[in-house]
Amino acid sequence: MVHALGRVGEIQARLVQLNDLVAGGTGVTSTTAATAATDTTTATTFADALAAATGTAATTAADAAVGAAVGTGGATGSDIVTAAEKYLGVPYVFGGEDSSGMDCSGLVQTVYADMGIDVPRLVSGQMTIGTEVASLADAKPGDLIVTGGGEHILIYAGNNQVIHAPYEGRTVCKVDAYMDDSEIDTIRRVIPDTATASTASTAAATASTGSTDLLSAAFASLFNTSSSNSALSSSALSTSALSTSALSSSALSSSALSSSALSTSALTASGLYS
């Protein structure tokens, strides 16, 4: 890309120099100025094309796709539920985070870690990750439900059920969702909705394609301009060459006439011509 821009600059500078020659200049004094002007124009054109190609829409779409998928490793909400079901029956142990015993946030961290996803250890951190879900009716498998003023966290399993580690003396279990929206502090979606992620990825791909098209169009415009200038210069140079040829022919004719006159004069003087 940089090389192509450099070549465009060289071509445009050369054309300016040739036009100066045709106009009667020396073609030397204008070269530096022409090169500087060409470099400025090329840089400005490229900057404009780059700005257009990497505009807000493209950035937003790309950011949406990346932000939705960061850290998930391709896992789905159903994968989270399946991973959580492996720990059903594990006893509740405050501060625990393995199959020998775990608390509610330990269960969440362990399940997500099994899927290669890092989440904070405590509920206070887990309740801030991902995106907000409006209500229990909008929850999807794998979403995290926080209750008790941020003291307890559960994994939504779908079909209005949840998996959690309740409290001392109980085990990790899968039960019907016993809370309503008034008792929920927040519902967080760490695993992006498949349709949303697909839409965001498509938007990012489209934006990327659009950026490539814009850059291609910008370069095409630069080379087309150079070609037009080259044609103009060639035309001017051809006209100049034609004029020079005409002048040379005229000069040759004048010279021939002068020689003829000189010969006539010489013959007259010698008396050989009357």
N, C-alpha and C positions, 0 to 999 in steps of 0.2 A: 504493500500500500504506500509506504513512504517513498519507495523507489518510483512508483508510478507517478506520484505527485511531483517528484523531482524532475522526471522526464517531461511532464506537462509544462513545468516552469521553464525548462530549457527550450522547449519548442516555441512557447509563447515569446520568450525573450528574443529568440532568433528571428521570429516573424517581425517583431517590432524593429529589429535592426535592419532587416531587408527592406521594410517599408520606408525607413529613413533614407536608405540608399536611393530608392526609387524617387523619393521626394527631393533629391538633390543634396542630401546631407552626406556626412562622412561615414555614418554607420558605426562610429566609434564612441563619440561623446554620449550618445543616447543609450548605449548598451547597459551601463550600470544602473541608470534610472529605470530603464525598461525591466531589467532583472528584478530590481527592488519592488517595482510596481506589480510585476507578475507574481513574485513571492507573496506579497501582501494579499493580492486577489485570491491566489490559490489557497493560502492559509485561511482567509476569511470564508471562502466557499466551503472548504473542508470543515471548518468549525461549525458553520451553519448546518451542513449535512449531518455532522455528528450529533449536534444538538437535536435536530429533527428525528434522527434515527434512535436516539436514546432518551426520548421525551418522557414526560410524567406517566403517560398511559402505559408505556412498555415497562417502566420501572415498577409501577404499582402492580401490574399483573404478575411480573416475575417475583416481586416480594411476597405477594399473596400466595403463590404456589410454594415458594420456599418456606415461608412462615408456617403454612399449614402442615408441611411434611417433615419439618426439622426434628430429628431424633427418634422418629417412629420406626425407622428401619423396615417399612413396608408392612408392619403389623396392623391388624384390623381389630375392631371392637370385639368381635367374636373370639379372636385369638386371646384377648385379655380375659374374657370370661372363662374360656377353656383352661387357661393357665391358673386362674383363681380356683377353679373347681378341684384342682389337684391338691389344694390345701384344706379341703373340707374335712372337718374332724380334728384339725390341729388345735391343741388347747390354747386358750388365751393366756398370754404371759406379757405383763406390762414391760415394754422396752424390747420384747422379742421380735425377731425378724427372720426366723427360719422354721423349718418343719418341726423343730422341737417345741416351738411355742412362739406366738407372735401377738402383737396388739393390732389395733385397727390400721394405724398408719404403717406399721411394719409389714402387714399383709399387702397393702397397696404398693409400697416400695419394692417388695420382693417380687410380686406378680409382674410389675412393669419391668423390673430388672431382668426377669426371665425372658422378656421379649426384646431385650437390648435397649430399653428406654430408661434413662436416668431421671428420677424424680426426687424431690426433697424428702427428707426422712420424716419430718413432723407434719401434722395436719395444717399448721399455720403456713407452711410453705406449699403444701400440696393444693391448698384451696385457692392458690393464685396462678397456677399453671394452666395452660391451654386456653380455651375460650369459654365464655359464659353461655350457659344453656338457659333459656327463658323459664321453663317449668318442667315438672316431672313428666308431663304428657309429651314433652319434646325430647326426653332423654333417650339415648341409644346405648346398646351394649358397650361396656367399657368406660362409660362416663363415670365421674366421681361425684358422689353426693355428700355434702357436708352438713351436719346437723349439730344441735346442742351448743350453739354459739361458737362453733369452730373446735369443739372438743371431740367430735366423732366423724369418721369418714367411712363410706361404703362404696362398693363397686356395683353399678347398675348392671344387671344380667339380662335384661329384656323381659318381656311378658310380665311387667310390673313386679319383678323380683330383684332382690339385691343379695350380694355376698359380702359378709363382713365378719370381723372378730368382735363380738359384742362387749364382753366384760369378764372379769375374773370368775372362774367356775364354769364358763361356757366354752364352746369350741367354735372354730370358723364354720359358718353355716350359710345356707342359701334359703332365704325366706321371702314371703310376700313383702313388698314395700309397705311398711307400717306407718310411714309419715305422709303428710300432705305438704303442699307448697308453703303453707304458713310456718311449718316447722323446719324448713330447709333454708340454710344460710346461703348456699350457692351450689350450683351444679356445674362441673367443669368437664369440658371435652378435650382430652389430650390427643386422642386418635381422631384425625380429621374425617368428616363424613366423606364417603367414597365419591359421591356425585360432586361435592364441593371441590375436593382435591383435583378431580378430573377436569372440572371446569376451569379451575385456576391454572392447571398445567397447560390446558389447551390455549387459554388466553396468553400465557407466557410464550408458548410456541408461536402463536400467531404474531405477537408483538416482535419476537425475534426475527420471524420471516419478514415482517414489515420493515424492520430496521435494515435487514440485508438488502431489500428492494430499494429502500431510500438511498443507501450508500451506492448501490449499483447505478441508480438513476443519476446521482450526483456526478459520478465518474464519467458516465456516458455524456452528460451535459458538458463537462470540461473538455472531453476529447472532440465532441461535435463542434464546440466553439473554436478549438484549435484548428480543426479541419476547414471550417469556414474561413478563418483568418488566412490559412495557408492558400486556399483557393483564390482569395482576394489578392494576396501578395503575388501569387503566380500570374494572375491576370495582369496585374500592374507591371510585373517584370516583363511579361510577354509584350505588352504595349510599348514599354520602354525599349525593349530589344528591337521591336519593329521600327520605332522612331529612329533609333540609332542606326539601324540598317538603311533607312531612308536617307538619313543625313549623310551617311557614308557614301551612298550611291550618288547623292547630290554633289558631295565633295569630289567624288571621282569624276563625275561629269564635268564639273567646273575645271578640274585639273586637266581633263582631256581637251576641253575647249581652249584653255589657256595655252596648252602645248600646241594645239592646232593653229592658234593665232600667232604663236611665236614662230612656228614653222613657215606660215604664210609670209610673215614679215621678213624672215630670213631669205626666203626664195625671191621676194620682190627686190630686196636689197641687192641680191646677187645678179638680178636681171634675168633670172630663170623663170620668173613667174610674172605674168602681166594680167 
